[in-house]
Amino acid sequence: MREERPQVVPFRIGTRKSAMALAQTQEIARRLKAAVPGLDVEIVKFETTGDIDQAGKLLPHGGKGGAFVAQIREAVLAGKLHAAMHSLKDMPGNEDTPGLVIGATLSRDPPGDALVLRPGLSPDDLKRRRGKGYKIGTNAVRRAAYARRLYPEAEIIHYRGAADTRVRKLDAGEKQRLADGGAVGPADALVMARSGLERIGLAFRIAHEFSPQEMLPAAGQGIVAVECASGDFETRRILSSIDDATAHACADAEREVLWVLNGHCNSPIAGFAEIAGERMSLTASVLDHAGRRIIEASRSGPANRPRELGRAVGLELLAAGAAEIIERSRPA
């Protein structure tokens, strides 16, 4: 009598359908297979609310969390997935999600923002004229606020779509459709994440990379997070094999700032931590939508106590008046 082999259940990871999300998830699968020999990884693709609606702003969908994260999280909580891939900057940091935990973060990609220009335009063109006469596209309230500081004469327009789609629309001179049936644009330039452009093979389109002094990154930018059920200890054990401790510590510090500030999806908030030896440095800022007012705080502390450092920086921002800016940015 032939002995039956036990059925192997694939390790299922949920992700968005976009080219960038798939590239990130494929990297997770590659690392898991290398770390856990024999592990069968299945990638489950989701078309999220934010992917379907390419015209409207994300706020009506609950911000990035509601638009890109909620549906996949529900599948994890329902036991349909072992884990979910998220860009950490898309995960709300001002609220707990009962039953879920970040089981792993990959090593951080370059966290900065970059300028992508339509053919024939140079960074000096925008710089010399302070953006006068040009339209700069972004969907991120943080990038929009910083862009208004850097290019006060430019028109900052709402611009949506997957990273490759946005660049294609820029090159084609297409207008951005709006939820009310109108349109804006076409754009002359886009502000995008450098890491996203690299992942989809469009790094050569970067015309200028903004320094942290010009445009501080979003909390968690450049970090890929893998989320799982907090009570699924076997999955947590598997994910721990690919966890990057440095990126995880920086993520904890930056997200603690969001927690202390109780920032929402319409708040222009930035935060970036770095580790050198046994020390961590953390800078965070809060801006108004116009980019005219900015409050910034920087501190350093032991690298093994990231949440304490994040809390201290967040409290310093509150003491300087950040709460007033955040409240004013809340939707009516």
Secondary structure, 3 states (H helix, E strand, C coil): CCCCCCCCCCEEEEEECCHHHHHHHHHHHHHHHHHCCCCCEEEEEECCHHHHCCCCCCHHHCHHHHHHHHHHHHHHHCCCCCEEEEEHHHCCCCCCCCCEEEEEECCCCCCCEEEEECCCCCHHHHHHCCCCCCEEEECCHHHHHHHHHHCCCCEEEECCCCHHHHHHHHHHCCCEECCCCCEECCCCEEEEEHHHHHHCCCHHHEEEECCCCCCCCCCCCCCEEEEEECCCHHHHHHHHCCCCHHHHHHHHHHHHHHHHHCCCCCCCEEEEEEEECCEEEEEEEEECCCCCCEEEEEEEEECCCHHHHHHHHHHHHHHCCHHHHHHHCCCC
